[in-house]
Amino acid sequence: MNRIKHHVKKGDHVEVISGNFRGSSGRVLAVLSGKQRVLVEGVRIIKKHLRKSQDNPSGKIAEREGPIHISNVRLLEREKSEKGAGAKSDKGKKGKRAERGEATSK
């Protein structure tokens, strides 16, 4: 199964450009690739009714973000990653292949 590439990733700062929540912005919490939707922090807050359980003995009405379509968001700022240049260093490690100029024993 091929993976679909989207213009936003988890952690990016985006702005909602159309729909009921136009003009609001926030950080992407999750990308639901199969449904082409994203969860944006502070946008489309929905109330979820939770039934009684050991965690919630009296039940609860929880507020959380609801998904919006990925085409309704615009990327404002990409998340800064720590994987930049120089993060990986292979110096001093021996690989399976011999270095150029080294003699191989048979």
N, C-alpha and C positions, 0 to 999 in steps of 0.2 A: 504494500500500500504506500503510495507516494505522499509525502508531506507537503502541505500547501504553505507557501511563504507569504507572510503578511507584512504590512508596512509598520506595524507596531509590535513590540515585545513586552514581556512582563518587566515592570519597573520604569518604563518610559513615561514621560510627562506628556499628556495629550489634552486637546480641547475638543469639546463636542461642537460640531459645526452645523448639525441639522437635527430636527426632531423636537420633542418637548423639552429637552434639557440643553438646548442650544445656548452657547456662551459659557457654560460651566467647564471647569478643567480639573484635572487630578492625575494621579499616578495609576498606571495600569496594574491591577492586582492579579489578573489571570486572562489568558487568551483561550477561548473555547473554539479551537480551529474547525472542528466538524460542523458546528452550528454557525460559524463566522460571526462570533460575538465576543465582546470584551467586557470585563468588570472593571469599572473605573471608580477609584476611591472618592466617596462623597457624592456620586452621581446616581440617580434613580434609586433612592433609598426605599426599600419595600419592607413591609411588616410580615414576618413569618410567625405563625402561631405554632408553638411547640406543645405537645401533649405532656401530661404528667409522666415523670420518670424518676429514677434515682438521682439524676443530676438536677432536675427541676421538679421538686416535690409538689409544687403548686401550679405547675405549668408556667408558660412565659410567652410574651410577645416580643420576639427578637427583631431588631432592625438591622438590615444588611443591604449591601449593594445588589442591584439586579443587573442582568446583562443588557447591553445595547449593541446594535449592529456595528460591525467593524468599519463599515463605509461611512458612518456618522461621526467618526473621530479623525482628528488631524494631529500629526506628530508635532509637538513643540520642541521637545528636548529629549535626546537619546540618553539612556542610562549610562553613567560612566562605569566602565568595567575595569577591573584590576588586571585583566589579561593582556595588557598592552605590550609594547615592545620590550624585550629583555626579561620577561617574566619566566621564560623557560630557559634553562641553562643545561647543556649537555656536556660541558667541559669536564674532563676527568673520567668520563664513563667509557667503558669499553663496549663496542658493539660486536655483532657477529662477523661483520666484514672487516678484513684487514685494512689498515691505513695504507694509502698509496706509498709505495717505496718499501714497505715491510716485506720480508720474505715469509712465505707460508710453508709450513712443514707438512710433508705428505706421509 
